[in-house]
Amino acid sequence: MHTSWLTAEQYASLSTQVQGAFIAPLPAFDSVLIGGVDNHKYLQGQTTCDLDQLTDDDFLHGAHCDAKGKMWSQFYLAKTADQLIALAFRDELSASLAQWKKFGVFSKVSFEAGQPHFAVFGLGGTASPNTDANDVAQLIIHLGFNVPEPGRLSRHNGAMLLALAQDHFLLMMPLEDARQLMQQALPFAAPTAWLVQHIKHGFSYLEQGLIGEFVPQMLNLQALDAISFTKGCYIGQETVARLKYRGGNKRAAFILTADTDETPAAGSDIEIQLGENWRRSGQVVNAANIHNQLWLIAVLPNDITPADSLRLSSDSAPALRLMPLPYSLN
């Protein structure tokens, strides 16, 4: 792990033993700054979200697909006075950036790595009998922001706070401010604490091995307002629209948990019991384990139910419990 704003010692000191509100450095998340007079028009033809709906007070959740509708990335998009800023997990952002640059030579658009300019944090909260539901809001106010509603953002001194859910946030901060923030006495936590919450909210991101594997609906992006079906043409739009209007998508993302010390890699198999046999049924997308409690989000058949017996395909094969999604897939 190396960043220009977080030292190895600081990273090693981060703990998953958190109660109440926390702020977690996310060195695996990055940003790209998209400039040029055609930046809006160019991304409108590249992504599933409708840039005409983007304002100074909100952000867009969207995906970037190949011509067959398979995702290079999913991301969060905001704007400044003269640039667009895409924020995502580093693997998928790199994959999209390579494609955007390849076709961007035909437009007046520029791309600049965000890492030399910005750091990314996650904010959230963990429930316990001794914590207050307003702890996260109090932390946000302490950092100088107004508390945004889900889907909105708050700005302060060049930083942006994106509300992904009621108690789940992404913070993008200028690099020097991030270094100073790490010197403060704040409830810092390991990235795993934020990722567990990300999974519990039904969110995901694409790690290297899964880039180009899923259409957006397989990760529930239609339920997360990350697909516009009215904006017009974009790369992969034919496939994405066909799945909505003609059906045919048989898979979706689900939240599972298990009592195990394992943390499966992205792409690991999940098996379902059919009679006396076990058969491959799905794939792990993201996983995080805190104190032998595994949480993962996985792509499975969309008719899966809690009555189905599922397990992780590994030497110990822990049983997986299906948890309810916090949103409807219908």
C-alpha positions, -999 to 999 in steps of 0.1 A, spaced: 0 0 0 14 34 -10 -2 67 -14 10 102 -12 -12 111 17 -14 80 39 17 65 55 22 28 61 23 35 98 -10 53 97 -26 26 77 -14 -1 101 -28 17 130 -64 16 116 -87 -7 135 -120 -25 128 -128 -22 165 -152 8 160 -185 18 176 -206 47 164 -194 71 137 -161 65 119 -140 79 91 -120 54 70 -92 62 46 -99 44 13 -65 43 -6 -79 18 -31 -104 43 -43 -93 70 -68 -107 98 -90 -102 111 -125 -107 148 -135 -124 152 -169 -120 185 -186 -125 201 -220 -155 218 -236 -169 184 -248 -166 166 -214 -203 166 -207 -213 155 -242 -186 129 -244 -195 112 -211 -232 114 -220 -225 90 -249 -203 67 -228 -222 61 -196 -255 48 -183 -263 79 -163 -279 111 -176 -255 140 -173 -283 164 -181 -296 157 -146 -263 166 -129 -263 197 -107 -239 214 -83 -258 199 -54 -260 163 -63 -240 135 -80 -247 107 -104 -242 70 -99 -235 53 -132 -217 26 -152 -195 25 -182 -200 -5 -205 -185 -21 -235 -204 -25 -268 -220 -57 -255 -232 -40 -223 -207 -55 -200 -193 -31 -174 -158 -17 -174 -168 2 -142 -194 17 -120 -186 52 -105 -199 83 -89 -198 115 -109 -198 151 -96 -188 184 -111 -168 215 -103 -169 249 -121 -149 236 -151 -145 199 -146 -163 166 -141 -149 142 -114 -154 105 -115 -148 86 -83 -145 48 -82 -125 18 -71 -90 20 -86 -92 -12 -108 -124 -3 -125 -115 34 -129 -83 25 -146 -102 2 -170 -126 29 -179 -100 56 -182 -81 35 -208 -112 33 -229 -122 69 -224 -88 81 -235 -88 58 -265 -120 72 -280 -116 107 -265 -91 117 -291 -120 125 -314 -135 150 -289 -123 181 -270 -120 163 -237 -90 157 -213 -83 133 -185 -61 138 -155 -54 114 -127 -70 126 -94 -45 109 -71 -20 138 -71 -48 161 -61 -74 143 -39 -77 116 -13 -108 95 -7 -124 86 27 -155 67 37 -177 78 65 -203 57 83 -215 44 116 -218 11 134 -248 4 156 -243 -5 193 -263 1 225 -240 29 235 -240 49 202 -264 75 190 -280 74 155 -269 110 151 -232 103 156 -225 102 119 -242 136 114 -223 151 143 -190 139 127 -200 154 94 -208 187 110 -175 186 129 -157 182 96 -174 214 84 -201 200 61 -238 203 60 -254 168 62 -266 159 27 -295 137 19 -289 105 0 -281 113 -36 -269 148 -27 -235 162 -19 -221 189 4 -190 210 -3 -165 225 20 -131 241 13 -126 222 -20 -138 189 -6 -170 170 -15 -191 147 7 -214 123 -13 -243 107 6 -246 72 -9 -272 63 18 -286 78 50 -255 68 71 -230 59 43 -208 85 26 -178 91 4 -155 120 10 -131 134 -16 -107 159 -1 -77 179 -14 -45 160 -7 -29 185 18 -61 187 37 -62 149 39 -27 148 54 -37 173 80 -69 154 87 -50 123 95 -32 142 123 -64 150 141 -80 130 169 -109 115 150 -126 81 150 -105 66 122 -112 31 111 -99 5 87 -113 4 52 -129 -29 60 -154 -12 84 -166 10 55 -167 -19 31 -189 -40 53 -214 -12 54 -211 -7 17 -220 -44 12 -249 -42 37 -264 -13 17 -263 -35 -14 -235 -15 -32 -206 -30 -50 -176 -22 -71 -156 -41 -97 -122 -57 -88 -98 -66 -116 -110 -101 -123 -146 -91 -128 -142 -62 -151 -161 -69 -183 -181 -98 -167 -215 -82 -158 -242 -61 -173 -254 -33 -150 -286 -51 -139 -266 -80 -125 -253 -56 -99 -288 -41 -93 -278 -7 -108 -314 -2 -121 -325 -3 -84 -298 22 -74 -308 49 -100 -276 43 -119 -292 37 -153 -312 62 -173 -336 45 -197 -347 79 -213 -314 96 -221 -308 82 -255 -278 63 -270 -246 53 -252 -222 25 -256 -239 -8 -246 -273 9 -244 -289 -17 -267 -282 -46 -244 -291 -27 -212 -324 -15 -226 -333 -49 -240 -329 -65 -206 -353 -40 -192 -380 -40 -219 -377 -76 -231 -364 -94 -200 -338 -121 -202 -316 -111 -172 -316 -140 -149 -291 -128 -123 -289 -101 -96 -266 -91 -67 -275 -104 -32 -261 -99 3 -248 -129 22 -231 -135 55 -213 -164 72 -195 -173 104 -160 -179 92 -125 -165 92 -123 -166 54 -124 -137 31 -129 -150 -5 -114 -132 -34 -136 -115 -60 -148 -141 -85 -148 -170 -60 -175 -195 -66 -207 -199 -45 -225 -233 -46 -261 -243 -42 -273 -276 -29 -294 -296 -53 -305 -329 -37 -273 -345 -25 -251 -325 -48 -236 -291 -48 -234 -270 -80 -218 -237 -89 -245 -210 -86 -228 -176 -85 -197 -155 -79 -184 -133 -51 -182 -97 -61 -169 -80 -29 -162 -95 5 -151 -82 39 -146 -100 72 -146 -84 107 -140 -107 137 -149 -139 118 -181 -124 105 -180 -126 67 -201 -102 46 -202 -105 9 -222 -93 -21 -225 -119 -49 -242 -124 -83 -267 -152 -81 -298 -164 -100 -324 -138 -94 -349 -164 -81 -327 -174 -52 -346 -176 -18 -336 -179 19 -348 -215 17 -319 -224 -7 -288 -239 9 -257 -219 -2 -220 -223 6 -187 -208 -3 -167 -230 -26 -136 -235 -4 -119 -261 17 -140 -253 48 -171 -245 27 -189 -223 52 -227 -221 49 -240 -187 36 -271 -170 49 -291 -148 25 -298 -113 39 -326 -89 27 -317 -62 2 -324 -27 14 -341 -19 -19 -365 -36 -43 -353 -52 -76 -387 -48 -92 
